[in-house]
Amino acid sequence: MGEMIPVGLTDAYLATPELGAGPAVLVITEPTDAKRGQRVCDEFAAEGFTALAPDLRTGHPAGDLTAAIDALKPHPDVRGRGIGVVGFGAGAALAEWLGEHRPGDVLAVVSFDEDEDERLVWIRTLEYLRKNLG
């Protein structure tokens, strides 16, 4: 469903909706869990979002995340007012950091705790992102 694209000094997995453009979501996972990022991007795309998961193993997460936002915002498969950021594990702290440092771009931040009911959190996350990203 998705493809690898160059983003800054790294690569990122981009998944787009089957029909048309969707609100932008940046997915941040543990640097060692790239497959999870791809799976989550595919799930967001199936729900109508355009999702990007950068590979953060380069050791430059701030620069890679900034480059990811700069690549995602103007992408032709993106519509809406801004970007949502979803973080898992160590990526949750990075998602919150990014929301604080790029408030003009990041309109919604979701941090996942692995102890929560995943299905309920997923439904609430989709509702929250749709409401805030348009």
N, C-alpha and C positions, 0 to 999 in steps of 0.2 A: 504494500500500500504506500510506503514511503520511500525516500531515497536519501543517500548521504550527499551533503553539500559542503563546500569549504566555508568556514566562518572564522575570520581572523586567522590565528595561528593553528587552528584545530579544524576538525570536521564536526558536523552535526547531522542528526537524523531529522528530516522534515517529512511530516505526514500532512496531507491536505484532504479536505472533504471531497467526496466523489463528485458532487455537483456544486459548482460555484465557489465563492470565497467564504471564509469563516473568520470569526474573531480569533485573535492571536493568543497562543498560550506557549510560554517557555517552560519546559519541564527540566527540573534539576534533580538528578539522582546522585547516589554515591559514585565517585569516579570509577569504582570497580564494577559498577552495575549498569553498563551501557545497554544491555538487552532489556532491562526493565524500562529504561527511558524510551526505547523504541516501542515496546509494547504499550506503554501509557500514551505515547504520541498516536499510535494507531487507534487506540480506544477513543481519544479525543477527536480524531478525524472522523471516526464513525458517528460521532455525536454532532458533527458539523463545524468543528474547530480546525484551525490551521495550527499545528503544534510542532515545536522545534526542541530537540534535546541535544545540547552540545556535549562533546566528549571533553570532560574536564581533567583528563589525565596529563595535560601538558604542564601542570604546575603553575599556571597563570589564570586562576579562576576569575578574578576581577576583569581582566582584559578579555577573556573568552566570553564572559557573560555580557559585557558591554558590546562586543562584536556581534553576539547573537541577537541582542535587541536591535542593533543597527541593521542587521540583515533581515530580521523578521518584519519590522515596521513597514518598510516600503514594498514588501513582497506582493506580487499581484494576486495571490490567493488569500490575502488578508483584508478583512473589512472590520469596521467598528471603530471605537474611540481610542483604544490603547491596548496595552498588553497585560495579560494575566500571567502570573508566575506561580508555579506549583512546585514545591520542594518536598523531597522524601529523605528521611534520615538526616545525614550531614547537609544535604541539599536544602533542608528546611531553613537552616540558619542563613544560607546563601540567598535564598528567596527573600527572606525578611530584610537582609542587608541591601539587596538590589532594590526592593521597594522603597527603602529609605533614601538611597542614593540616586535613584532615577524616578522621582515622583511624577514628573511630567509625562513619563512613558508608561510606568507601571501603575495600573489602576486597581488591580486586585492581586492579593497574595494569599496563597493557601499553603499551610504547612501540615504535612501528614505525620501523625504519630502511629507507629505500627500496631499499637494496642487497641485501636479503635475498630468499630464495626465497619469493615471496608465498603460494603454495599451502601450503607447509610451515608457514610462520608462521601462516597462517589456521587450519590444523588444530590447531596447538599452542595458539593463542589460545582457540579454542573449548573445548578440553579443560581448559585452565587456568581459564577463567571458570566452566565448569560445576562444576569441583571446588571452587572457592572461594566461589561464590555460591549453590550448592544448587539 
